[in-house]
Amino acid sequence: MSTNEPKPDEPPAEKPQPGTDGAKPPSRSPFGWISEYKEIIGIGIAVAGAVFSGAAWVISYFATQTAVSQLECRLTHQMNAASYDSKAEVIQSHINEKQSQIQSMALQKQTQSTQAAVTKLAAEVKELQKAAKEESKNSDDQLTLAVKCATAK
């Protein structure tokens, strides 16, 4: 056997066709050019993905910061309003206590000392009513500010 003859176990070697110089035949796929530029295309896709994901992160970060600061503002004012409401309720209970004392004194025999005590209690009730009104006003102001925080952009 000569060296050019195929061995019985091997398939015969394909001979290059004339004029092709052993090069692969051109791809028949319309996307055959992709294989030649796959590294460049991969880098381009990675860069585009990084840019878009970075932009998405920046947008979501600042959108979240705005929402958190608005929520914090609203909650702070609502908690302050609740505090003022609680103070107004405590003052109202003091008013009720003093008014019941006045009513019980009114049922007693009217002396100069009971009249002085009733006058003093009535003055205290007026002062407490002013304080309760001020606390209610403060509560309303805080709720107004909470609404402004919710609508601020």
C-alpha positions in Angstrom: 0.0 0.0 0.0 1.1 3.4 -0.8 0.9 6.3 1.7 -1.7 8.2 -0.4 -4.2 5.4 -0.3 -6.8 5.4 2.4 -6.6 2.7 5.1 -9.5 0.4 5.1 -10.8 1.6 8.4 -10.6 5.4 7.5 -13.1 7.2 5.2 -11.5 8.6 2.2 -10.2 12.2 2.7 -12.1 14.9 0.9 -10.1 16.6 -1.7 -10.5 20.4 -1.9 -12.4 21.5 -4.8 -10.5 23.5 -7.3 -10.3 27.3 -6.7 -11.2 27.2 -3.0 -7.7 26.6 -1.6 -9.2 24.4 1.1 -11.3 27.2 2.7 -14.7 26.4 4.2 -17.6 27.0 2.0 -19.4 30.2 2.6 -22.2 30.0 5.2 -25.7 29.9 3.8 -27.3 31.4 6.9 -28.2 35.1 6.8 -26.6 35.5 10.2 -23.3 34.0 9.2 -21.5 37.3 9.7 -22.3 37.1 13.4 -19.8 34.4 14.1 -17.0 36.6 12.8 -17.9 39.5 15.2 -19.2 37.6 18.2 -16.7 39.0 20.7 -17.4 42.6 19.6 -21.2 42.0 19.6 -20.9 40.4 23.1 -18.9 43.4 24.5 -21.5 45.8 22.9 -24.4 43.9 24.5 -22.6 43.9 27.9 -21.9 47.7 27.7 -25.5 48.5 26.6 -26.8 46.3 29.5 -24.5 48.0 32.0 -25.6 51.5 30.8 -29.4 50.6 30.9 -29.2 48.9 34.3 -27.2 51.8 35.7 -29.8 54.2 34.4 -32.6 52.1 35.9 -30.8 52.0 39.2 -30.3 55.7 39.4 -33.9 56.4 38.5 -35.3 53.9 41.0 -32.9 55.1 43.8 -34.0 58.8 43.5 -37.6 57.8 43.1 -37.4 55.8 46.3 -35.6 58.5 48.2 -38.4 61.0 47.3 -41.1 58.5 48.4 -39.3 57.8 51.7 -38.8 61.4 52.5 -42.5 62.2 51.8 -43.5 59.2 54.0 -41.3 60.4 56.8 -42.7 63.9 56.5 -46.3 62.7 56.6 -45.7 60.3 59.5 -43.9 63.0 61.6 -46.8 65.5 61.2 -49.4 62.8 61.8 -47.6 61.7 65.0 -47.4 65.3 66.2 -51.1 65.8 65.5 -51.9 62.7 67.5 -49.8 64.0 70.3 -51.7 67.3 70.3 -55.0 65.4 70.2 -53.9 63.4 73.3 -53.0 66.6 75.1 -56.4 68.1 74.3 -58.1 65.0 75.6 -56.2 65.2 78.9 -57.1 68.9 79.2 -60.7 68.1 78.5 -60.7 65.5 81.3 -59.4 68.3 83.7 -62.2 70.6 82.5 -64.8 67.9 83.1 -63.4 67.3 86.6 -63.5 71.0 87.5 -67.0 71.4 86.1 -68.2 68.6 88.2 -66.6 70.3 91.3 -68.5 73.5 90.4 -71.8 71.6 90.1 -71.3 69.9 93.4 -70.5 73.2 95.1 -73.5 74.8 93.5 -75.7 72.2 95.4 -74.1 73.2 98.7 -75.1 76.1 100.8 -73.8 79.3 99.2 -71.3 81.0 101.3 -68.6 83.5 100.4 -65.9 80.9 100.4 -67.8 78.5 98.1 -68.6 81.4 95.8 -64.9 82.3 95.7 -64.0 78.6 95.0 -66.6 78.4 92.2 -65.2 81.6 90.7 -61.7 80.3 90.9 -62.7 77.0 89.3 -64.6 78.8 86.6 -61.5 80.8 85.7 -59.5 77.6 85.6 -62.0 76.0 83.3 -61.8 79.0 80.9 -58.0 78.8 80.9 -58.1 75.0 80.3 -60.6 75.5 77.5 -58.2 78.0 75.8 -55.4 75.5 76.2 -57.6 72.7 74.7 -58.5 74.9 71.8 -54.8 75.7 71.2 -53.9 72.0 71.2 -56.7 71.3 68.7 -55.5 74.1 66.5 -52.0 72.7 66.6 -53.3 69.3 65.7 -55.2 70.7 62.7 -52.0 72.6 61.6 -50.0 69.4 61.8 -52.5 67.5 59.7 -52.5 70.3 57.1 -48.7 70.0 56.9 -49.0 66.2 56.6 -51.3 66.7 53.6 -48.8 69.1 52.1 -46.1 66.5 52.5 -48.2 63.9 50.7 -48.9 66.2 47.7 -45.4 67.7 47.5 -43.3 66.6 44.5 
